[in-house]
Amino acid sequence: MDSTCFNTAQRHSCQMMNPDLFKPPADLRQAGQPSKPNRSKTEQIRPELAQLVVDTKTGRSYSKGKLLGKGGFARCYEMTDLANNKMYAVKVIPQSRVSKPHQRDKITNEIELHKTLQHKHVVKFSHHFEDQDNIYIFLELCSRKSLAHIWKARHTLTDPEVRYYLRQIISGLKYLHSKGILHRDLKLGNFFVNENMELRLGDFGLAAKLETVEQRKKTICGTPNYLAPEVLNRQGHGTESDVWSLGCVMYTLLCGNPPFETLDLKETYKCIKEVRYSLPPSLSPAAQKLISAVLQKNPSDRLTLDQILAHEYFSKGFTPDKLPPSACVMVPELNPPSPAKKFFTKMAKSLFGKKKSKGKVQKQHCLPLFQDRKIDVLIPPPPPASKNPPCLVKPKPFVWVTKWVDYSNKYGFGYQLSNQNVGVLFNEGTHLSLCDQPDCCSSSLQGGDLGCDERPSPGACPLLLQWMKTDHALVMLFNNGSLQVNFYTDHTKVILSKLSDSYVLTYISRERLSSSYPLSVLGERGSSPELRHRLRYVTQLLQHYASA
């Protein structure tokens, strides 16, 4: 990809694209020269829409509300059904605009196509009718307007927000393509956002059925900045053309302007055909890779929609479940989800999941089986053993928490590890770890006879992912796959540590005596009531957070 920089042109394009800037001031015009009316052919004077619109066939009346938007062909108003106060976004098309057969065919095609679509991320079609003045198309009202309005207020969006919107766009687009429909005009103004900040694909005025390469229409249609090279080369639209437009949308949301925008339309088309655009260094590496993989000149080289979702930009990046309405005008405060759920799910599968049988299992029964399996393996079936099995004589050294302090009312959670390292997990999620500890921080251990690993191996400095206090215990989760539970009343501790491919459970008793057991051994031979009781509690925690 040739990434010739067009930053200067992009920076000034918004103001320079205003044609009035090229007109001489009024005082420099020749005397007596009348100024031309600033009205294009598509903006002819239209009669004012009546305040009350009536469907003569059904007798239903609709009250006109505010203007939501306008284009060359139609205007969109908010309207309310007076019978039930239900509100719609109504596309109003003057009959004068569809006087020719091909114009009416275009509207008919849009209506017939849209009314067949039923998807969470597609604007819902309700009904339509016409009178002697207009055609009225009643659609789902998206009160947050469109991504174009959000982009205008924000200029750029964060990666989590972009992922949030793109996932929904791709969901709707996959639905269209599965029905053999091309949108052909994907742009910010055609992505509508409802009251709950959910995105809907809309405006199917240019949508068409997917044809074979030989039968595709060679018409150049769409929005200039989002057109694919093959469309400009009159090779027709395909699903890959919609994917190209999606890449342009992603770039625009992250960078603040379309990738191929210049001062001149011909130059823009030239840049598109040659795939010349710049990737700002401020973009994350994953975003740069994804954009580059989508904006490929050859349609067959572009990622598919499924491949986009599988890309590291999505798989390794945080996507919020929802956005606050304030995100329409300002950067939202997005807190990545607690790693507890992910950790516990992974831990539960690692600890207690058994190999799947070769026989097929009904999908709806998998979760209950999985939960029962955890109970059976961690807590052996009755009768319980009267004592624990023999412990490991020389367990491999592992790192665990010897001291902790909770200053979360001001700063965060601090802890000291058995290798003398000290760490702090601050309230905002950042982490500080002191691995080469000075003498002034040294203190005695409180783990009884459990030894200290004075020389930790490289990488043996686990970081605290999450901590939580329950009514009975403190739970600490670490990035190396270990879990530690400190019980308040008797100061006993349960530590799950992963050694190689297996887990070892270490129990520190009331007497401060430690004993370590392979989990597989506990599962086979059972455990004493004292340990069994604590294991049951740990298991309940695992189940709770894995299903939360």
C-alpha positions in Angstrom: 0.0 0.0 0.0 1.3 3.4 -0.9 0.7 5.6 2.2 1.6 9.0 0.7 0.6 11.6 3.3 -2.3 13.9 2.6 -2.6 15.4 6.2 -2.4 19.0 5.0 -5.1 18.6 2.5 -7.2 16.6 5.0 -6.8 19.3 7.7 -8.2 22.0 5.6 -10.7 20.1 3.5 -13.7 20.8 5.7 -13.5 24.5 5.2 -12.2 24.5 1.7 -15.0 22.2 0.4 -17.4 25.1 1.0 -18.0 26.5 -2.5 -18.9 30.0 -1.2 -15.2 30.5 -0.2 -14.3 30.7 -3.9 -16.8 33.4 -4.6 -15.6 37.0 -4.5 -16.9 39.3 -1.7 -20.1 41.2 -2.5 -18.2 44.5 -2.6 -15.9 43.2 -5.3 -18.6 42.1 -7.7 -19.4 44.2 -10.7 -21.9 46.9 -9.9 -25.4 46.0 -11.0 -24.5 42.3 -11.3 -27.2 40.3 -9.5 -26.2 37.5 -7.2 -27.3 34.1 -8.2 -29.7 32.3 -5.9 -27.8 29.7 -3.8 -30.1 26.8 -4.7 -29.2 23.6 -6.5 -31.5 21.9 -8.9 -32.3 19.3 -6.2 -33.4 22.0 -3.8 -36.4 23.4 -5.5 -38.9 25.3 -3.5 -41.3 22.7 -2.0 -44.7 23.3 -0.5 -44.8 23.3 3.2 -45.8 19.9 4.7 -49.1 20.1 6.5 -49.1 19.8 10.3 -51.5 16.9 10.1 -51.0 14.1 7.7 -53.9 11.6 7.1 -53.8 8.2 5.6 -57.1 8.2 3.7 -57.2 4.4 3.4 -56.9 3.6 7.2 -58.2 6.9 8.5 -55.1 7.3 10.8 -53.8 10.7 11.5 -50.2 11.7 12.1 -48.9 14.9 13.7 -45.8 16.4 12.1 -42.9 17.0 14.5 -39.4 18.4 14.0 -37.3 18.0 10.8 -34.8 15.2 11.3 -32.8 15.5 8.1 -33.0 16.2 4.4 -31.5 15.2 1.2 -31.9 15.9 -2.5 -34.8 13.5 -2.9 -36.6 13.6 0.4 -37.0 15.0 3.9 -37.4 13.1 7.1 -39.7 14.3 9.9 -40.6 13.0 13.3 -44.3 12.1 13.3 -46.7 10.9 16.0 -49.6 8.5 15.4 -52.5 10.3 17.2 -54.2 7.1 17.9 -51.5 5.6 20.2 -48.9 8.4 20.4 -46.3 6.1 18.8 -43.5 8.1 17.1 -41.9 7.4 13.8 -39.2 8.8 11.5 -41.1 9.5 8.3 -39.4 9.8 5.0 -41.4 12.3 2.9 -40.9 12.2 -0.9 -42.7 14.8 -3.0 -44.7 13.3 -5.9 -42.9 15.9 -8.1 -39.7 14.0 -7.5 -41.0 10.7 -8.8 -42.9 11.9 -11.9 -40.7 9.8 -14.2 -41.0 6.0 -14.3 -37.4 5.3 -13.3 -37.7 7.6 -10.3 -40.9 5.9 -9.1 -39.3 2.5 -9.7 -36.4 3.5 -7.5 -38.7 4.4 -4.6 -40.8 1.2 -5.2 -37.6 -0.9 -5.1 -36.5 0.7 -1.8 -39.9 0.1 -0.2 -40.2 -3.5 -1.4 -36.7 -4.3 -0.3 -36.8 -2.6 3.1 -40.1 -4.1 4.1 -38.7 -7.6 3.9 -35.8 -6.9 6.4 -36.1 -7.9 10.0 -32.9 -7.6 12.0 -31.8 -6.0 15.3 -29.3 -3.8 13.6 -31.5 -2.7 10.6 -33.9 0.2 10.8 -37.4 -1.3 11.1 -39.8 -0.6 8.3 -43.4 0.0 9.6 -45.6 1.0 6.7 -46.1 3.5 3.9 -48.8 5.4 2.0 -49.1 8.3 -0.3 -51.4 11.2 -1.2 -51.5 13.6 -4.1 -48.6 15.6 -2.7 -46.2 13.1 -1.1 -45.1 9.5 -0.5 -44.7 8.7 3.2 -42.4 5.9 4.4 -42.8 5.2 8.2 -39.6 3.9 9.8 -38.3 3.2 13.3 -37.4 6.4 15.1 -33.7 6.6 16.2 -33.7 9.5 18.6 -29.9 9.8 18.8 -29.8 10.6 15.1 -26.8 9.1 13.3 -23.1 8.4 13.6 -22.6 11.5 11.4 -24.1 13.7 14.1 -21.9 12.0 16.8 -18.8 12.3 14.6 -19.6 16.0 14.0 -19.8 16.6 17.7 -16.8 14.4 18.7 -14.6 14.5 15.6 -12.9 11.3 16.7 -13.9 8.2 18.7 -12.0 5.9 20.9 -11.1 2.3 19.9 -13.7 0.7 22.3 -16.4 2.9 20.9 -15.4 2.1 17.3 -15.4 -1.6 18.1 -18.9 -1.2 19.7 -20.4 0.4 16.6 -18.5 -1.7 14.1 -19.7 -5.0 15.7 -23.3 -3.8 15.2 -22.7 -2.6 11.6 -21.1 -5.9 10.7 -24.0 -7.8 12.3 -26.5 -5.9 10.2 -24.3 -6.1 7.1 -23.9 -9.9 7.4 -27.6 -10.1 7.5 -28.1 -8.1 4.3 -25.4 -10.1 2.5 -26.9 -13.4 3.6 -30.1 -12.2 1.9 -28.2 -11.3 -1.2 -28.6 -7.6 -0.7 -25.8 -4.9 -1.1 -26.3 -1.6 0.7 -24.0 0.3 -1.7 -24.1 3.5 0.4 -22.4 2.7 3.8 -21.5 6.0 5.4 -21.8 7.7 8.8 -25.1 9.3 7.9 -26.7 6.0 7.2 -26.0 4.4 10.6 -28.7 5.5 13.0 -28.6 5.3 16.8 -31.7 4.8 18.9 -32.5 5.9 22.5 -30.5 2.9 23.9 -27.4 3.7 21.9 -28.0 0.7 19.6 -27.0 1.1 16.0 -29.3 0.5 13.0 -28.4 0.4 9.3 -30.8 2.5 7.3 -31.4 4.3 4.0 -31.8 1.6 1.3 -32.3 4.0 -1.5 -29.2 2.6 -3.4 -29.5 -1.0 -2.1 -29.6 -3.7 -4.8 -29.6 -7.4 -5.2 -26.3 -9.1 -5.4 -25.6 -10.2 -9.0 -22.9 -12.3 -10.6 -19.7 -10.5 -11.7 -21.0 -10.5 -15.3 -24.5 -9.2 -14.4 -23.5 -6.5 -12.0 -24.5 -2.9 -12.8 -21.6 -0.7 -13.7 -23.2 2.5 -12.4 -21.1 4.6 -10.1 -23.3 5.3 -7.1 -22.7 6.0 -3.5 -20.8 8.7 -1.5 -17.5 9.7 -3.1 -15.3 9.3 -0.1 -16.5 5.8 0.5 -16.5 4.4 -3.0 -14.3 1.3 -3.7 -11.8 1.2 -6.6 -13.7 -1.4 -8.5 -16.8 0.8 -8.5 -14.9 3.8 -9.8 -13.5 1.5 -12.5 -17.0 0.5 -13.5 -16.6 -3.1 -12.5 -19.7 -3.1 -10.4 -20.6 -3.5 -6.7 -20.0 -6.7 -4.7 -20.0 -7.6 -1.0 -16.3 -6.6 -1.1 -17.4 -3.0 -2.0 -19.4 -2.8 1.2 -16.4 -4.1 3.1 -14.3 -1.3 1.6 -16.8 1.3 2.7 -16.7 -0.2 6.2 -13.0 0.3 6.3 -13.4 3.9 5.3 -16.0 4.3 8.1 -13.6 2.8 10.6 -10.8 5.2 9.5 -13.1 8.2 9.6 -14.3 7.5 13.2 -10.7 6.9 14.4 -8.9 9.7 12.5 -11.6 12.4 12.1 -11.7 12.4 8.3 -12.2 10.0 5.5 -9.0 8.3 4.3 -9.1 9.6 0.7 -10.5 13.1 1.3 -8.7 15.8 -0.7 -9.5 19.3 -2.0 -10.6 18.0 -5.4 -13.0 15.3 -6.2 -10.9 14.1 -9.2 -7.9 13.8 -6.9 -10.0 11.9 -4.3 -11.0 9.4 -7.0 -7.3 9.1 -8.1 -6.3 8.4 -4.5 -9.0 5.7 -4.2 -7.9 4.0 -7.4 -4.3 4.0 -6.4 -5.1 3.3 -2.7 -3.1 6.3 -1.5 -3.8 7.3 2.1 -2.0 7.9 5.3 -2.1 6.0 8.6 -1.6 8.4 11.5 0.9 7.1 14.0 -1.6 7.8 16.8 -3.6 4.8 15.6 -3.1 1.6 17.5 -1.0 -1.1 15.7 -4.0 -3.4 15.6 -6.2 -0.6 14.1 -3.6 0.1 11.4 -3.3 -3.6 10.5 -7.1 -4.0 10.2 -7.6 -0.9 8.1 -4.7 -1.9 5.8 -6.2 -5.4 5.5 -9.6 -4.0 4.5 -8.5 -1.2 2.2 -7.0 -3.5 -0.4 -7.2 -2.6 -4.1 -8.1 -6.1 -5.2 -11.5 -7.0 -3.8 -10.5 -10.7 -3.3 -7.6 -9.5 -1.1 -9.9 -7.8 1.4 -10.9 -9.4 4.7 -14.4 -10.8 4.9 -16.8 -9.7 7.6 -16.1 -12.8 9.7 -12.3 -12.3 9.3 -12.7 -8.7 10.5 -14.5 -9.8 13.6 -11.7 -12.4 14.2 -9.0 -9.8 13.8 -6.9 -8.9 16.8 -8.4 -5.4 16.8 -11.6 -7.1 18.1 -10.3 -10.3 19.7 -7.8 -8.6 21.9 -9.5 -5.2 22.4 -12.2 -4.2 24.9 -15.7 -3.7 23.5 -18.2 -2.2 25.9 -21.6 -3.9 26.2 -23.3 -0.5 25.9 -22.4 3.2 25.7 -23.9 6.0 27.8 -25.9 8.7 25.9 -23.2 11.2 26.8 -21.0 9.4 24.3 -22.9 11.4 21.6 -21.1 14.6 22.6 -18.1 13.7 24.8 -15.6 10.9 25.5 -17.3 8.4 27.7 -15.8 7.0 30.9 -15.5 3.3 29.9 -14.3 0.9 32.6 -13.1 -2.4 31.1 -15.0 -5.2 32.8 -13.5 -6.8 35.9 -11.2 -9.7 34.9 -12.8 -11.8 37.6 -15.4 -13.3 35.3 -12.9 -14.2 32.6 -10.4 -15.4 35.1 -12.9 -17.6 37.0 -14.3 -19.0 33.8 -10.8 -19.9 32.5 -9.9 -21.2 36.0 -13.0 -23.4 36.2 -12.4 -24.9 32.8 -8.7 -25.5 33.5 -9.3 -27.0 36.9 -12.5 -29.0 36.6 -13.3 -29.5 32.9 -13.1 -33.0 31.7 -12.3 -34.1 28.2 -15.3 -34.1 25.9 -16.6 -37.4 24.8 -16.6 -38.2 21.2 -20.3 -38.5 21.2 -22.4 -35.4 20.5 -23.9 -33.6 23.4 -27.0 -31.4 23.1 -25.9 -27.8 23.3 -28.6 -26.7 25.7 -27.3 -29.2 28.3 -23.7 -28.3 28.3 -23.8 -25.6 31.0 -25.5 -27.7 33.7 -23.2 -30.6 32.9 -20.2 -28.4 33.2 -21.3 -27.0 36.6 -22.0 -30.4 38.0 -18.7 -31.6 36.7 -16.9 -28.9 38.7 -18.6 -29.9 41.9 -17.9 -33.6 41.4 -14.2 -33.1 40.7 -13.3 -30.4 43.3 -15.5 -31.9 46.0 -15.4 -35.7 45.9 -18.7 -37.6 46.3 -19.6 -38.8 49.8 -18.7 -40.4 52.0 -16.0 -37.7 52.8 -12.6 -38.8 53.8 -11.7 -38.5 57.5 -8.4 -37.1 56.7 -6.4 -35.6 53.8 -4.3 -37.8 51.5 -0.5 -37.7 51.9 0.8 -34.3 50.8 3.7 -33.6 48.6 7.0 -33.9 50.4 8.8 -31.3 48.4 6.3 -29.2 46.4 7.8 -27.0 43.8 8.1 -23.4 45.0 5.4 -21.0 44.0 4.6 -17.3 44.8 1.8 -16.4 47.1 0.6 -13.4 49.1 2.0 -13.1 52.6 0.7 -9.6 53.5 -1.9 -7.3 52.2 -3.4 -3.9 53.0 -6.7 -2.4 51.7 -6.4 1.4 51.0 -9.1 1.3 48.3 -10.9 4.2 50.0 -8.1 6.4 48.7 -5.5 4.6 46.6 -5.9 0.9 46.0 -4.9 -2.5 47.2 -1.3 -3.3 48.3 0.3 -6.7 48.8 3.6 -8.4 49.5 4.5 -11.7 47.8 6.5 -14.6 49.3 9.5 -13.7 47.1 9.6 -10.3 48.8 8.2 -8.4 45.8 5.6 -5.7 46.5 2.7 -4.7 44.3 -0.1 -2.2 44.3 -3.3 -2.4 42.2 -4.6 1.2 42.1 -8.3 2.0 42.0 -8.1 3.2 38.4 -6.7 -0.1 37.3 -3.0 0.7 36.9 -0.5 -1.6 38.6 2.8 -0.9 40.3 5.3 -3.7 41.1 8.5 -3.4 43.0 10.6 -6.5 42.2 14.0 -5.5 43.6 13.0 -4.9 47.1 15.1 -2.8 49.5 15.8 -4.1 53.0 13.5 -1.6 54.6 10.5 -3.4 53.1 11.5 -6.8 54.4 9.3 -8.4 57.1 8.5 -11.7 58.6 6.2 -14.1 56.9 2.8 -15.1 58.3 2.4 -18.4 56.5 3.8 -20.6 59.3 6.3 -23.1 58.0 5.6 -22.3 54.3 9.0 -21.3 52.9 10.0 -18.2 51.0 11.3 -18.2 47.5 14.3 -15.9 47.8 15.4 -16.1 44.2 12.4 -16.0 42.0 12.8 -17.3 38.5 12.5 -14.9 35.5 8.8 -14.1 35.0 7.9 -15.3 38.5 6.5 -11.9 39.5 2.8 -12.3 39.1 0.6 -9.2 38.9 -2.7 -8.9 40.7 -5.6 -8.9 38.3 -8.5 -8.5 40.7 -9.2 -8.7 44.4 -12.5 -8.9 46.2 -13.8 -9.2 49.7 -16.7 -11.5 50.4 -18.4 -11.9 53.8 -16.0 -14.7 54.7 -12.8 -14.3 52.8 -10.5 -12.2 50.7 -10.1 -13.5 47.1 -7.0 -12.6 45.0 -6.6 -13.4 41.3 -3.3 -13.3 39.5 -2.2 -13.2 35.9 -0.2 -16.4 36.2 -3.3 -18.5 36.7 -3.2 -18.6 40.5 -6.0 -18.0 43.0 -5.6 -17.3 46.7 -8.4 -17.2 49.3 -7.7 -15.9 52.8 -10.4 -16.8 55.3 -11.0 -14.1 58.0 -12.1 -15.9 61.1 -9.3 -18.5 61.4 -6.7 -17.1 59.1 -6.6 -20.3 57.0 -5.7 -20.0 53.4 -6.4 -21.9 50.2 -3.9 -21.4 47.3 -4.4 -22.8 43.8 -1.2 -22.6 41.8 -0.5 -23.9 38.3 2.7 -25.9 37.9 3.4 -27.0 34.4 0.1 -28.5 33.1 -1.5 -29.3 36.4 -2.8 -27.5 39.5 -1.6 -27.9 43.0 -3.7 -26.9 46.0 -1.9 -25.6 49.1 -3.8 -25.3 52.4 -2.5 -23.3 55.4 -4.3 -24.5 58.5 -5.2 -22.7 61.7 -1.9 -23.9 63.2 0.0 -22.2 60.3 1.0 -25.5 58.9 1.1 -25.8 55.1 0.4 -28.9 53.0 0.2 -29.2 49.2 -1.8 -31.7 47.1 -2.3 -32.3 43.4 -5.9 -31.5 42.6 -6.2 -34.9 40.9 -5.3 -36.7 44.1 -7.9 -34.7 46.1 -10.5 -35.6 43.5 -9.7 -39.3 43.7 -9.2 -39.7 47.5 -11.3 -36.9 49.0 -10.3 -34.5 51.8 -10.9 -33.9 55.4 -14.1 -32.0 56.5 -12.0 -28.9 57.4 -10.5 -28.7 53.9 -13.7 -29.9 52.2 -15.7 -27.1 53.7 -13.3 -24.5 52.4 -13.1 -26.1 49.0 -16.8 -26.0 48.7 -16.8 -22.3 49.4 -14.1 -21.8 46.7 -16.1 -23.8 44.3 -19.2 -21.8 44.9 -17.2 -18.6 44.1 -15.9 -20.2 40.9 -19.4 -21.1 39.8 -20.8 -17.7 40.8 -18.3 -15.6 38.8 -18.1 -18.0 35.9 -21.9 -17.6 35.3 -22.1 -13.9 36.3 
